[in-house]
Amino acid sequence: MSKLKLSCQEANHVCDKNQYKEANFWEKVKLNIHLIYCKACRKYSANNGKLSKLFKVSKVEAMDHNSKEKLKSSFEKELAKHQ
C-alpha cells in the first residue's frame, strides 16, 4: 500500500504532469488515490483544470521574437532621449 501513497508535493507534481498529458498510468492511479483523502490537493487539481480550460478558450497569442526585439529597441531609444 505504501507504493501507492504520494506526498502532497508529489501529488501536485503528478497533477501538473497530468495537465499536460505527461503522467503515466500508475502516476494517475496514485494521484486519484491521493485525491480521495486530501482536500487541499483536490482543490489544487480543480484549480489546475480551470486554468488549463481558460487558456484553451482564451486564444492567447504571444508576440514573435523579432517583434519583441523591435519593441524593446524602440522603448530603449525613447528612454535614452529622456535621460
KARA-V239539 format. One record per pair of residues at least 4 apart in sequence whose ideal C-beta (glycine too) atoms are under 6 Angstrom apart, sorted by the first residue. I is the first residue (numbers start at 0). GAP is how many residues later the second one is. D is the distance in Angstrom with one decimal. If there is no record, write none. Layout:
I_GAP_D ; I_GAP_D
//
This chain:
3_26_5.5 ; 3_29_5.4 ; 5_4_4.1 ; 5_5_4.5 ; 5_24_5.1 ; 5_28_4.6 ; 7_33_5.6 ; 10_20_5.7 ; 10_23_4.4 ; 10_30_4.7 ; 11_32_5.7 ; 13_9_5.4 ; 13_13_4.6 ; 13_17_4.6 ; 14_30_4.9 ; 14_33_5.6 ; 16_5_4.3 ; 16_6_4.1 ; 17_5_4.0 ; 18_29_5.2 ; 18_33_5.4 ; 22_4_4.2 ; 22_5_5.3 ; 33_4_5.5 ; 33_7_5.9 ; 34_6_5.8 ; 34_7_5.1 ; 53_4_5.9 ; 62_4_4.6 ; 62_5_5.1
//
